[in-house]
Amino acid sequence: MSGLKLFYFVLFGQTISLLGTTLTNFGLGVWAYELSNEVTDFTSIAIASTLPGLVFGPFIGALIDRAKRKTILLCAQLGCALVTVVLAALYMTDQLTVWMIVIIVPVASVCTTMLQVGFTSSISLVVPKESLSKANGMLMLGFGTVQLAGPMLAGLTLDTIGMRGIFIIDIATFIVGLVTIAIVSLPTPKRDPDKEKFTLSHAFTDLVDAYRYMKKRKGLLSGLYVFTLVGFNVSVVQVLFLPLVLGLGTRTDLGFVQSVAGMGAVVGGILMVVWKGASRQMYAVLGASLVVSVLLIIVPIGQEIWLLAVGGFFIMMVSPIAATSSQTLWQKKIAPSYQGRVFSLRNTINRSAQPLAFLSAGFFADTYFEPHMVEGGVLAEYFGGIWGVGHSRGIALMISFAGAISFVIVALTWFAPGIRRCDIDIPDAIDDVVDTGTDDVGANKGSEVGTLQD
């Protein structure tokens, strides 16, 4: 098994595994929010589940470039499964609390980062260069399908078999993910003999090396900084979405809205597979980002569940265009032997503002926006006529503000030619040497292996 067939097989296992994780995340998110009805508790879990992966991400990348990709993926998948088992045991013995989740999920954060970077940095080793957009489109399609089915299934299972049933399903899906990785052979880039051992000193050296590599591709690095700012606003929206919907409806409504949004992601993924990607990736990234920003401004104004669902559909339909185009761009410009380090560092930079976004979103929602968007509130006086007043209207206003800021940032980026033209000004990377051990069946042996990613 090689090429796209190998990629599709591994993607299938990871999609099934992600489905189980989605069920658990949905259930725990609702459980934590309903426990205290405080956005801050919910955001605390979000921070704990992202910050460790960001902090250790660059060092994880150095490890990935020094180890066999298959080993990395297996260890990461197993680590995530063990975290789920521990959480399930605590929940089933009535010992689980919010602070316990905050202590435990950082382990899953590190393992998830390892799994994400290990998988994305393996795509260009398995898939021919001309099929990268198609592969990334299928990646978005698979994950979009999970987003479509996950919340709906989570809502049903949460109301029927409860969190105990969700934990059991999640553990079963982890087994599927582990098996699909275990039975395939994955290629590994040829490593420098002087870099076989992984030490903390080597990790710092590799981190510096990766940053210098990125600095030589100024358009990519500058664009990364810009979209880090955009990512801050997107993270604010991400963490406030659940409280926004629950402020207007029920858990079933939340599952419905997220499922409709997932349907949009599926449509967007299909579009990218059929379209095979834009000839100018940066135009696709910037254009799609502008559309999403406008939608984020408009959608929260609606106070009906079906309006949020429709808005979520279009947001998630457009988002894969930006994500897939960005991913393909970076994969084309970064050599496979550098992708572990560079992708990890890129991931850390891109999401570095996320914990601050989660923390500030919860703080400002609970202490300022929500209290001042009630009848007679300071913000309600100016914005209540459009966004409405009452419960969750402050959250809606925050999301619209985040969308407006993102729109300004992306619009200004159009006038930066170094970023706008980086897809044609920076040459594609070439690395024609691939380690072909037992894990390398299916590699593009004897051929030039193009490299990719955002």
Backbone torsions as a table, in degrees:
resi	resn	phi	psi	omega
1	MET	NA	130.6	-177.6
2	SER	-152.6	176.6	175.2
3	GLY	58.4	-141.0	-177.6
4	LEU	-62.3	-34.5	180.0
5	LYS	-61.8	-43.4	177.8
6	LEU	-63.2	-44.5	179.4
7	PHE	-60.9	-45.5	-179.1
8	TYR	-62.7	-38.0	-178.8
9	PHE	-65.6	-47.0	179.3
10	VAL	-66.6	-39.5	179.1
11	LEU	-61.5	-37.4	178.2
12	PHE	-59.7	-47.6	-179.9
13	GLY	-63.4	-40.6	-179.9
14	GLN	-69.9	-32.7	178.1
15	THR	-67.2	-43.2	177.3
16	ILE	-61.8	-43.3	179.0
17	SER	-62.8	-41.5	179.7
18	LEU	-64.8	-33.1	178.2
19	LEU	-60.2	-45.6	178.0
20	GLY	-63.4	-40.8	178.3
21	THR	-63.8	-37.9	179.1
22	THR	-62.7	-41.5	177.7
23	LEU	-59.8	-46.7	-178.8
24	THR	-65.1	-45.4	-179.8
25	ASN	-61.7	-40.7	178.2
26	PHE	-62.2	-49.7	-177.6
27	GLY	-62.7	-45.7	-179.7
28	LEU	-67.5	-36.3	178.5
29	GLY	-62.3	-46.9	178.3
30	VAL	-64.7	-43.3	-179.4
31	TRP	-59.8	-45.7	-178.0
32	ALA	-68.2	-40.5	-178.3
33	TYR	-69.3	-42.3	-178.5
34	GLU	-72.0	-20.8	-179.3
35	LEU	-64.1	-40.5	-177.3
36	SER	-125.0	-13.9	-177.3
37	ASN	60.6	27.9	178.6
38	GLU	-113.1	130.0	178.0
39	VAL	-63.9	-31.6	-177.0
40	THR	-61.3	-40.8	177.9
41	ASP	-61.8	-42.5	179.8
42	PHE	-63.9	-43.4	-178.9
43	THR	-70.3	-28.1	177.6
44	SER	-62.3	-41.5	177.1
45	ILE	-65.9	-40.6	179.5
46	ALA	-61.2	-41.1	178.8
47	ILE	-65.8	-45.5	-179.3
48	ALA	-62.8	-27.8	-178.0
49	SER	-88.6	-4.3	-179.2
50	THR	-121.5	-39.4	-173.3
51	LEU	-58.6	-46.9	-180.0
52	PRO	-59.4	-39.8	178.5
53	GLY	-63.2	-34.4	178.4
54	LEU	-71.2	-43.5	-177.1
55	VAL	-65.3	-44.9	-176.1
56	PHE	-92.5	-3.8	-176.6
57	GLY	-53.0	-50.1	-178.9
58	PRO	-60.5	-36.6	179.5
59	PHE	-73.4	-32.2	174.0
60	ILE	-62.2	-39.9	178.2
61	GLY	-61.8	-40.9	177.5
62	ALA	-62.1	-39.9	178.3
63	LEU	-64.8	-42.3	-178.7
64	ILE	-61.5	-39.7	-179.8
65	ASP	-71.8	-12.8	-179.4
66	ARG	-106.3	-8.0	-175.4
67	ALA	-120.5	167.4	175.6
68	LYS	-71.7	133.5	-176.1
69	ARG	-60.3	-36.2	-179.5
70	LYS	-63.6	-42.2	179.1
71	THR	-63.0	-42.0	179.1
72	ILE	-60.4	-47.4	-177.9
73	LEU	-64.9	-40.7	178.9
74	LEU	-63.9	-46.2	-179.5
75	CYS	-64.1	-40.7	-179.5
76	ALA	-65.7	-44.2	179.7
77	GLN	-63.4	-41.7	179.5
78	LEU	-65.2	-39.9	179.1
79	GLY	-62.6	-43.2	177.7
80	CYS	-62.3	-39.7	-179.8
81	ALA	-64.2	-40.6	-179.4
82	LEU	-64.8	-37.9	177.4
83	VAL	-61.6	-43.1	178.5
84	THR	-62.5	-40.2	179.0
85	VAL	-62.0	-42.9	179.9
86	VAL	-64.4	-46.1	178.8
87	LEU	-61.8	-40.7	179.3
88	ALA	-63.4	-42.6	-179.6
89	ALA	-62.8	-42.6	178.9
90	LEU	-65.5	-41.1	-179.1
91	TYR	-66.3	-44.1	-176.3
92	MET	-70.8	-16.9	176.2
93	THR	-103.4	13.2	177.4
94	ASP	58.8	35.1	179.1
95	GLN	-112.3	-4.9	-175.3
96	LEU	-73.9	131.3	175.5
97	THR	-132.4	168.9	-179.7
98	VAL	-61.1	-43.4	-177.5
99	TRP	-67.1	-29.3	175.5
100	MET	-66.9	-40.5	177.2
101	ILE	-61.1	-43.1	179.9
102	VAL	-60.4	-33.7	179.8
103	ILE	-77.3	-35.7	-172.3
104	ILE	-86.5	-40.1	-172.4
105	VAL	-65.1	-19.8	175.1
106	PRO	-57.1	-32.0	177.2
107	VAL	-63.8	-43.1	177.3
108	ALA	-64.8	-33.4	178.7
109	SER	-61.0	-45.1	178.9
110	VAL	-65.6	-44.1	-179.0
111	CYS	-66.3	-38.3	179.1
112	THR	-65.5	-40.8	176.8
113	THR	-62.1	-42.7	178.3
114	MET	-61.6	-41.4	-179.4
115	LEU	-68.3	-44.1	-178.3
116	GLN	-63.7	-50.8	-177.8
117	VAL	-68.8	-40.4	179.1
118	GLY	-61.7	-39.0	-179.1
119	PHE	-72.5	-49.1	-177.7
120	THR	-66.4	-32.2	179.1
121	SER	-79.5	-6.0	176.8
122	SER	-95.5	-15.5	-175.0
123	ILE	-60.6	-45.9	-176.7
124	SER	-70.4	-15.2	176.3
125	LEU	-83.8	-20.4	-175.6
126	VAL	-104.0	-40.8	-172.7
127	VAL	-98.3	133.7	176.0
128	PRO	-58.3	149.9	-175.0
129	LYS	-55.9	-40.1	-177.2
130	GLU	-70.3	-12.2	-178.7
131	SER	-106.8	9.5	-175.8
132	LEU	-63.7	-44.6	179.9
133	SER	-61.9	-39.6	178.8
134	LYS	-64.6	-43.7	179.9
135	ALA	-63.8	-44.6	179.1
136	ASN	-66.7	-32.8	174.7
137	GLY	-64.6	-41.0	176.8
138	MET	-66.1	-34.3	176.8
139	LEU	-61.9	-46.8	177.5
140	MET	-64.8	-37.1	-179.7
141	LEU	-65.7	-44.1	179.3
142	GLY	-62.9	-47.1	-179.6
143	PHE	-70.6	-31.5	175.9
144	GLY	-66.4	-36.8	177.0
145	THR	-62.5	-38.7	176.8
146	VAL	-64.3	-41.9	-179.9
147	GLN	-66.0	-29.7	177.4
148	LEU	-71.4	-51.7	-173.9
149	ALA	-82.9	-32.6	-173.7
150	GLY	-56.6	-58.4	-178.1
151	PRO	-60.9	-38.9	179.8
152	MET	-64.5	-45.8	178.0
153	LEU	-65.9	-38.0	-179.8
154	ALA	-63.9	-42.9	178.6
155	GLY	-61.3	-41.6	180.0
156	LEU	-67.8	-46.4	-177.4
157	THR	-69.1	-34.5	179.9
158	LEU	-65.3	-35.5	-179.3
159	ASP	-84.5	-14.0	-177.6
160	THR	-109.7	-66.7	-176.9
161	ILE	-97.1	-7.9	173.9
162	GLY	75.8	-174.7	-177.8
163	MET	-63.5	-30.7	178.3
164	ARG	-59.9	-46.0	178.9
165	GLY	-64.6	-38.3	179.6
166	ILE	-64.0	-42.7	179.0
167	PHE	-61.2	-42.3	-179.9
168	ILE	-63.1	-43.1	178.1
169	ILE	-62.8	-42.4	-179.4
170	ASP	-61.3	-44.7	179.6
171	ILE	-62.4	-39.6	178.4
172	ALA	-63.7	-39.1	-179.6
173	THR	-70.0	-31.3	175.8
174	PHE	-61.9	-37.1	178.8
175	ILE	-61.7	-41.8	177.5
176	VAL	-60.6	-45.5	179.0
177	GLY	-61.1	-41.3	179.3
178	LEU	-65.8	-42.1	-177.8
179	VAL	-65.0	-43.3	-178.0
180	THR	-65.0	-31.9	176.2
181	ILE	-75.5	-39.4	-174.2
182	ALA	-65.1	-33.1	-172.3
183	ILE	-94.2	0.4	179.6
184	VAL	-108.0	165.4	175.2
185	SER	-108.9	124.9	-178.9
186	LEU	-113.6	137.8	179.5
187	PRO	-73.1	156.0	177.1
188	THR	-133.8	131.0	178.5
189	PRO	-59.2	147.5	178.3
190	LYS	-63.9	133.2	-175.6
191	ARG	-102.1	151.9	174.4
192	ASP	-67.3	126.7	-179.2
193	PRO	-54.9	-27.7	-179.6
194	ASP	-78.8	-5.7	-176.7
195	LYS	-118.4	28.5	-179.3
196	GLU	-72.7	-37.9	-178.2
197	LYS	-88.9	143.8	179.8
198	PHE	-106.9	117.0	175.4
199	THR	-129.8	166.4	-179.9
200	LEU	-63.2	-37.9	178.6
201	SER	-63.2	-43.5	178.2
202	HIS	-64.8	-35.2	-179.4
203	ALA	-63.4	-43.1	178.2
204	PHE	-65.7	-39.4	178.3
205	THR	-62.8	-43.5	179.1
206	ASP	-65.3	-35.1	179.3
207	LEU	-64.1	-44.9	177.6
208	VAL	-63.9	-42.4	178.8
209	ASP	-60.2	-42.6	-179.9
210	ALA	-65.0	-39.8	179.9
211	TYR	-67.2	-39.6	177.0
212	ARG	-63.7	-38.4	177.6
213	TYR	-61.3	-42.0	179.2
214	MET	-70.1	-35.7	-178.9
215	LYS	-63.4	-28.8	178.3
216	LYS	-70.4	-15.3	176.9
217	ARG	-113.8	71.3	-168.6
218	LYS	-58.3	-38.8	-179.0
219	GLY	-61.5	-41.1	178.7
220	LEU	-65.6	-46.1	-177.1
221	LEU	-66.5	-42.0	178.8
222	SER	-63.9	-42.2	177.2
223	GLY	-62.3	-35.9	178.5
224	LEU	-63.0	-42.2	178.2
225	TYR	-63.0	-41.9	-179.8
226	VAL	-62.0	-46.6	-176.7
227	PHE	-77.5	-9.4	168.9
228	THR	-68.5	-39.3	176.2
229	LEU	-65.9	-41.4	176.3
230	VAL	-63.3	-39.7	-179.5
231	GLY	-61.5	-31.2	176.9
232	PHE	-60.0	-46.8	-178.5
233	ASN	-68.9	-38.3	177.6
234	VAL	-63.9	-37.6	179.3
235	SER	-66.7	-36.2	175.3
236	VAL	-59.9	-45.6	178.3
237	VAL	-62.9	-43.9	-177.2
238	GLN	-56.9	-46.0	-174.7
239	VAL	-80.1	-20.2	-179.1
240	LEU	-92.9	-9.7	-174.2
241	PHE	-64.6	-45.7	-179.4
242	LEU	-60.6	-49.4	177.2
243	PRO	-62.2	-33.0	178.9
244	LEU	-61.4	-48.8	-177.9
245	VAL	-69.5	-43.5	-179.8
246	LEU	-66.6	-21.7	176.5
247	GLY	-72.8	-18.6	-179.8
248	LEU	-109.7	-21.8	-175.1
249	GLY	-147.0	-154.6	-175.2
250	THR	-108.9	179.7	176.0
251	ARG	-61.8	-36.6	177.1
252	THR	-63.7	-39.2	177.1
253	ASP	-63.5	-39.3	178.4
254	LEU	-61.6	-45.5	177.5
255	GLY	-61.4	-39.3	178.9
256	PHE	-63.0	-48.4	-178.7
257	VAL	-61.9	-45.0	-179.0
258	GLN	-68.2	-32.7	178.0
259	SER	-69.0	-41.8	177.4
260	VAL	-64.1	-40.0	176.2
261	ALA	-62.7	-39.3	177.0
262	GLY	-62.9	-35.4	176.1
263	MET	-61.6	-37.5	176.2
264	GLY	-63.4	-40.0	178.1
265	ALA	-64.2	-37.3	177.4
266	VAL	-64.0	-46.2	178.9
267	VAL	-61.2	-42.5	177.9
268	GLY	-63.2	-39.8	177.6
269	GLY	-64.8	-42.5	177.5
270	ILE	-62.2	-41.1	178.2
271	LEU	-58.0	-43.0	-178.8
272	MET	-70.0	-32.8	178.1
273	VAL	-69.3	-44.0	-179.0
274	VAL	-71.3	-41.7	-176.9
275	TRP	-71.0	-31.6	-178.2
276	LYS	67.9	18.5	172.8
277	GLY	91.7	156.4	179.5
278	ALA	-79.7	150.3	176.2
279	SER	-71.0	-27.4	174.2
280	ARG	-115.7	98.0	-175.1
281	GLN	-60.6	-38.1	-177.3
282	MET	-68.4	-32.7	175.3
283	TYR	-62.9	-41.1	179.3
284	ALA	-65.7	-41.9	-179.5
285	VAL	-63.9	-49.9	-177.4
286	LEU	-68.2	-44.0	-179.5
287	GLY	-62.4	-46.5	179.6
288	ALA	-64.4	-37.8	179.9
289	SER	-64.6	-37.2	177.0
290	LEU	-64.1	-43.7	-179.7
291	VAL	-62.8	-45.0	179.2
292	VAL	-61.3	-41.0	-179.7
293	SER	-61.3	-43.0	178.6
294	VAL	-63.0	-42.6	179.6
295	LEU	-63.6	-36.9	179.0
296	LEU	-66.5	-27.6	176.6
297	ILE	-72.2	-42.7	-171.1
298	ILE	-83.7	-44.9	-170.7
299	VAL	-56.6	-43.9	-176.6
300	PRO	-64.7	-15.1	180.0
301	ILE	-64.0	-34.0	-179.9
302	GLY	-64.2	141.7	-179.8
303	GLN	-116.8	19.1	175.9
304	GLU	-113.8	142.1	-178.5
305	ILE	-58.5	-41.6	-177.0
306	TRP	-66.5	-29.6	177.4
307	LEU	-69.1	-40.8	176.7
308	LEU	-64.5	-37.4	179.6
309	ALA	-65.3	-45.8	179.3
310	VAL	-63.6	-43.3	177.8
311	GLY	-62.0	-43.1	177.7
312	GLY	-61.6	-36.3	178.5
313	PHE	-59.4	-49.4	-176.3
314	PHE	-71.7	-35.4	176.2
315	ILE	-61.2	-47.2	-177.7
316	MET	-76.1	-18.7	175.5
317	MET	-74.6	-36.2	-178.5
318	VAL	-82.4	-33.1	-175.3
319	SER	-56.1	-40.6	179.0
320	PRO	-60.9	-25.3	177.7
321	ILE	-63.5	-46.7	178.7
322	ALA	-68.1	-45.9	-175.9
323	ALA	-65.3	-46.0	-178.7
324	THR	-67.2	-43.2	179.9
325	SER	-63.4	-40.8	178.6
326	SER	-65.8	-44.7	179.9
327	GLN	-61.5	-45.8	-179.9
328	THR	-63.0	-41.1	179.9
329	LEU	-58.4	-48.7	-178.6
330	TRP	-67.8	-35.8	179.0
331	GLN	-65.6	-32.1	179.6
332	LYS	-75.7	-29.2	-172.5
333	LYS	-96.6	-13.8	-177.3
334	ILE	-112.9	128.1	-179.1
335	ALA	-64.9	145.1	-178.8
336	PRO	-54.7	-36.2	-178.2
337	SER	-69.6	-13.0	178.3
338	TYR	-108.0	-7.7	-168.7
339	GLN	-66.0	-34.4	178.1
340	GLY	-60.1	-50.8	-179.2
341	ARG	-67.7	-47.8	-175.5
342	VAL	-67.4	-43.3	-179.1
343	PHE	-66.1	-36.7	177.4
344	SER	-66.5	-44.5	178.9
345	LEU	-65.0	-41.2	177.1
346	ARG	-60.4	-44.6	179.8
347	ASN	-62.1	-40.7	179.7
348	THR	-66.5	-45.2	179.1
349	ILE	-63.9	-46.1	-175.5
350	ASN	-63.4	-32.5	-176.8
351	ARG	-108.4	11.5	-175.6
352	SER	-62.8	-29.8	-178.8
353	ALA	-86.3	-4.7	-174.5
354	GLN	-62.7	-48.0	178.8
355	PRO	-58.8	-40.7	178.2
356	LEU	-64.4	-37.7	178.0
357	ALA	-63.7	-44.6	179.1
358	PHE	-61.6	-46.2	-177.2
359	LEU	-65.2	-47.5	-177.7
360	SER	-68.6	-34.5	179.4
361	ALA	-62.1	-47.2	178.9
362	GLY	-64.1	-42.5	-178.3
363	PHE	-64.2	-51.7	-176.5
364	PHE	-70.1	-32.2	178.3
365	ALA	-66.1	-45.1	-175.5
366	ASP	-77.3	-32.9	-171.8
367	THR	-104.6	-17.6	-176.0
368	TYR	-129.0	-63.0	-172.3
369	PHE	-64.9	-49.5	-179.2
370	GLU	-63.6	-48.3	-179.9
371	PRO	-63.0	-29.8	-175.2
372	HIS	-97.1	5.3	174.5
373	MET	-109.3	17.9	172.7
374	VAL	-88.0	170.3	-179.8
375	GLU	-56.2	124.5	-179.8
376	GLY	87.6	-2.7	179.9
377	GLY	-72.1	159.9	-178.3
378	VAL	-60.8	-48.2	-179.3
379	LEU	-70.7	-34.4	-179.4
380	ALA	-62.2	-31.2	-179.9
381	GLU	-61.9	-35.9	-176.7
382	TYR	-96.7	-34.6	-172.5
383	PHE	-114.8	-10.4	-175.8
384	GLY	-61.0	-29.9	-179.5
385	GLY	-64.1	-25.9	-179.0
386	ILE	-103.0	-49.7	-175.4
387	TRP	-88.0	-13.6	-177.3
388	GLY	85.6	171.7	179.3
389	VAL	-125.8	159.4	179.5
390	GLY	112.2	-167.0	-175.7
391	HIS	-59.8	131.8	176.9
392	SER	76.7	-4.2	179.4
393	ARG	-72.8	-30.1	174.4
394	GLY	-66.1	-40.0	177.1
395	ILE	-63.2	-41.8	178.5
396	ALA	-60.5	-41.8	179.2
397	LEU	-64.7	-39.9	177.8
398	MET	-60.8	-43.2	-179.7
399	ILE	-63.2	-42.1	178.7
400	SER	-64.4	-40.3	176.2
401	PHE	-59.7	-44.0	179.5
402	ALA	-61.2	-40.9	177.9
403	GLY	-64.7	-38.7	-180.0
404	ALA	-65.5	-41.9	178.7
405	ILE	-64.1	-42.7	178.8
406	SER	-62.1	-40.0	179.5
407	PHE	-60.3	-44.8	-179.6
408	VAL	-62.9	-43.6	-178.8
409	ILE	-62.6	-48.1	-178.0
410	VAL	-67.3	-39.9	179.6
411	ALA	-61.0	-42.2	178.6
412	LEU	-66.1	-32.0	-178.9
413	THR	-64.8	-28.1	176.9
414	TRP	-57.3	-27.0	-176.8
415	PHE	-93.1	11.8	176.3
416	ALA	-108.7	95.0	-175.0
417	PRO	-61.0	-29.8	179.5
418	GLY	-61.9	-33.5	178.1
419	ILE	-86.4	-46.5	-175.7
420	ARG	-61.8	-30.7	-175.6
421	ARG	-104.6	8.9	-174.2
422	CYS	-64.3	-24.7	-179.8
423	ASP	-70.7	-22.7	178.3
424	ILE	-109.9	-22.7	-179.5
425	ASP	-81.3	-29.9	179.9
426	ILE	-93.8	123.7	-178.9
427	PRO	-69.2	151.7	175.6
428	ASP	-65.0	143.7	178.8
429	ALA	-81.1	150.7	178.1
430	ILE	-133.3	130.2	176.4
431	ASP	-141.4	102.7	-171.3
432	ASP	-97.5	13.2	179.4
433	VAL	-116.6	118.3	179.8
434	VAL	-125.8	130.4	176.4
435	ASP	-62.0	125.1	-175.3
436	THR	-117.1	58.7	174.9
437	GLY	-80.5	-162.0	-178.1
438	THR	-64.0	-21.7	-180.0
439	ASP	-89.8	5.3	-171.1
440	ASP	-108.6	11.8	176.6
441	VAL	-61.8	130.2	179.9
442	GLY	99.5	-5.2	176.4
443	ALA	-72.1	161.4	179.9
444	ASN	-82.1	75.4	-174.3
445	LYS	-67.2	136.5	174.7
446	GLY	72.9	8.7	-179.7
447	SER	-126.3	164.6	178.2
448	GLU	-76.8	128.7	-177.8
449	VAL	-102.7	110.0	177.4
450	GLY	-70.3	155.4	179.6
451	THR	-124.6	157.0	-167.5
452	LEU	-144.1	173.6	157.8
453	GLN	137.9	149.5	148.3
454	ASP	-129.2	NA	NA
